[in-house]
């Protein structure tokens, strides 16, 4: 059975985004991209909500061949294009997601069943970046296997809280990690049922 891993950056005071949903208010640094590339290398599927999918699609394809971008960013762009993408959305139509590698749309009402079926298939990790509403819903439904939270050394004061729902099970700390030249702390939790 494949694992569904949620990987996101949160502020020291527990926010997913800053005031007015501003993701750029978050305490990013090089460790963030390094770890995201590492996770993408171990995955073959990205599970995304509509907003995150649209943001990624508008940004990442151009980065792949942009020599002004750091090598790790170009690698992330290539990996994002290559992996299967599953987008949970009631508004997007299948023909609206064509043109950025293998991508399909599933409806929100069937998301739990579709994600459970994805996890049963053979393959590598299923990875979620962003997609705050979706990962909170899947966490509450018992479908998330691991949370990989990168805690940044920044206090944003207000915004969207990381957790909107309680996990369906107990969280067990797997490990912690720091990155050279980074102020981020990675904490990895298993969600036990």
C-alpha positions as CSV (number, residue, x, y, z in Angstrom):
1,X,0.0,0.0,0.0
2,X,1.3,3.4,-0.9
3,X,1.6,6.3,1.6
4,X,-0.1,9.6,1.3
5,X,2.3,12.2,2.6
6,X,1.4,15.8,3.3
7,X,4.4,18.1,3.1
8,X,4.0,21.8,3.9
9,X,5.7,24.8,5.4
10,X,4.2,26.3,8.5
11,X,5.2,29.4,10.6
12,X,6.5,29.1,14.1
13,X,3.1,30.3,15.3
14,X,1.2,27.6,13.4
15,X,0.0,29.3,10.2
16,X,-0.2,27.8,6.7
17,X,-0.2,31.2,5.1
18,X,0.1,34.8,6.2
19,X,-2.5,37.6,6.3
20,X,-5.0,37.5,3.4
21,X,-3.7,34.1,2.4
22,X,-0.3,35.4,1.5
23,X,2.0,32.4,1.1
24,X,5.0,34.6,0.4
25,X,4.8,35.8,4.0
26,X,6.0,32.4,5.1
27,X,9.6,31.8,6.3
28,X,11.0,30.1,3.2
29,X,14.6,29.4,2.7
30,X,16.8,26.9,0.7
31,X,15.9,23.9,2.9
32,X,12.4,24.1,1.7
33,X,13.2,23.5,-1.9
34,X,15.9,20.9,-1.1
35,X,13.4,18.8,0.9
36,X,10.6,19.2,-1.7
37,X,12.9,17.9,-4.4
38,X,13.8,15.0,-2.2
39,X,10.1,14.1,-1.6
40,X,9.3,14.4,-5.3
41,X,12.1,12.0,-6.2
42,X,10.3,9.4,-3.9
43,X,6.8,10.0,-5.4
44,X,5.0,9.2,-8.5
45,X,1.7,11.0,-7.8
46,X,0.9,14.5,-6.7
47,X,-2.5,15.0,-5.2
48,X,-3.6,18.6,-5.3
49,X,-6.6,20.8,-4.7
50,X,-7.7,23.2,-7.4
51,X,-6.1,26.3,-6.2
52,X,-2.7,24.7,-5.6
53,X,-2.9,22.9,-9.0
54,X,-3.6,26.2,-10.8
55,X,-0.8,28.0,-8.9
56,X,1.7,25.3,-9.7
57,X,0.7,25.0,-13.3
58,X,1.0,28.8,-13.8
59,X,4.5,28.8,-12.2
60,X,6.4,25.5,-12.6
61,X,6.5,24.7,-16.3
62,X,8.5,27.8,-17.2
63,X,11.0,27.1,-14.4
64,X,12.2,23.8,-15.9
65,X,14.4,25.4,-18.6
66,X,15.0,28.8,-17.0
67,X,18.8,28.8,-16.5
68,X,18.5,31.8,-14.1
69,X,16.8,29.5,-11.6
70,X,18.8,27.4,-9.2
71,X,19.3,23.7,-10.3
72,X,17.0,22.4,-7.5
73,X,14.2,24.6,-8.7
74,X,14.6,23.4,-12.3
75,X,14.6,19.8,-11.0
76,X,11.4,20.4,-9.0
77,X,9.8,21.8,-12.1
78,X,10.8,18.8,-14.2
79,X,9.6,16.4,-11.5
80,X,6.3,18.2,-11.1
81,X,5.7,17.8,-14.8
82,X,6.6,14.1,-15.0
83,X,4.6,12.8,-12.1
84,X,0.9,11.9,-12.3
85,X,-1.2,14.7,-11.0
86,X,-4.7,14.1,-9.4
87,X,-6.7,17.3,-8.9
88,X,-9.7,17.4,-6.6
89,X,-12.1,19.9,-7.9
90,X,-15.8,20.3,-8.7
91,X,-15.2,23.2,-11.0
92,X,-12.3,22.0,-13.3
93,X,-13.2,19.9,-16.3
94,X,-10.8,17.3,-17.6
95,X,-9.9,19.3,-20.8
96,X,-9.0,22.3,-18.6
97,X,-6.0,20.4,-17.1
98,X,-4.5,19.1,-20.3
99,X,-1.0,20.2,-21.3
100,X,1.1,19.8,-18.1
101,X,2.0,16.1,-18.0
102,X,-0.3,13.4,-16.9
103,X,-3.2,15.0,-15.0
104,X,-6.8,14.0,-14.1
105,X,-9.6,15.5,-12.2
106,X,-11.7,13.8,-9.5
107,X,-14.8,15.3,-7.9
108,X,-14.8,16.3,-4.2
109,X,-17.7,14.0,-3.4
110,X,-15.7,11.0,-4.6
111,X,-12.3,12.1,-3.3
112,X,-12.2,9.8,-0.2
113,X,-13.0,6.7,-2.3
114,X,-10.6,7.8,-5.1
115,X,-7.7,8.5,-2.7
116,X,-8.3,5.2,-0.8
117,X,-8.1,3.4,-4.2
118,X,-5.0,5.3,-5.2
119,X,-3.3,4.2,-2.0
120,X,-4.1,0.6,-2.8
121,X,-2.4,0.6,-6.2
122,X,1.2,-0.3,-6.4
123,X,3.7,2.5,-6.9
124,X,5.6,5.1,-5.0
125,X,4.5,7.8,-2.5
126,X,1.5,10.0,-3.1
127,X,2.5,13.5,-2.2
128,X,0.5,16.7,-1.3
129,X,1.9,20.2,-1.3
130,X,-0.3,23.2,-0.4
131,X,-3.9,22.1,-0.8
132,X,-4.8,23.2,2.8
133,X,-8.5,22.5,2.7
134,X,-8.0,19.1,1.0
135,X,-5.3,17.8,3.3
136,X,-7.2,18.8,6.4
137,X,-10.3,16.9,5.0
138,X,-8.2,13.8,4.2
139,X,-6.5,13.9,7.6
140,X,-9.8,14.0,9.4
141,X,-11.0,11.1,7.2
142,X,-8.0,8.9,8.1
143,X,-6.5,8.9,4.7
144,X,-3.2,10.8,5.4
145,X,-0.3,8.5,6.4
146,X,2.4,11.0,7.3
147,X,2.7,14.7,7.9
148,X,6.0,16.3,7.0
149,X,5.9,19.8,8.4
150,X,8.7,22.3,7.9
151,X,8.5,24.8,10.7
152,X,10.0,28.1,9.7
153,X,11.7,30.6,12.0
154,X,9.0,33.3,11.4
155,X,5.9,34.5,13.2
156,X,3.3,35.8,10.8
157,X,0.7,36.7,13.5
158,X,-2.4,36.0,11.5
159,X,-3.5,34.2,8.4
160,X,-4.8,30.6,7.7
161,X,-4.1,28.2,10.5
162,X,-2.4,25.0,9.5
163,X,-4.9,22.7,11.1
164,X,-8.6,23.1,10.5
165,X,-9.4,19.5,11.6
166,X,-8.2,17.0,14.1
167,X,-6.4,14.0,12.8
168,X,-8.4,10.8,12.8
169,X,-5.7,9.1,14.8
170,X,-2.8,9.8,17.1
171,X,0.4,11.5,15.7
172,X,3.6,9.6,16.3
173,X,6.9,11.5,15.8
174,X,9.1,9.7,13.3
175,X,12.0,12.1,13.3
176,X,13.2,15.7,13.1
177,X,15.8,17.2,10.8
178,X,17.6,20.4,10.0
179,X,19.2,21.5,6.8
180,X,22.6,23.1,6.2
181,X,22.3,26.9,5.9
182,X,18.6,26.7,6.7
183,X,16.5,27.9,9.7
184,X,13.8,25.3,8.9
185,X,13.0,22.4,11.2
186,X,11.4,19.4,9.6
187,X,9.2,17.3,11.8
188,X,7.8,14.1,10.4
189,X,4.8,12.4,12.0
190,X,3.0,9.1,11.2
191,X,-0.8,9.2,11.6
192,X,-1.7,6.1,13.5
193,X,-5.1,4.7,13.2
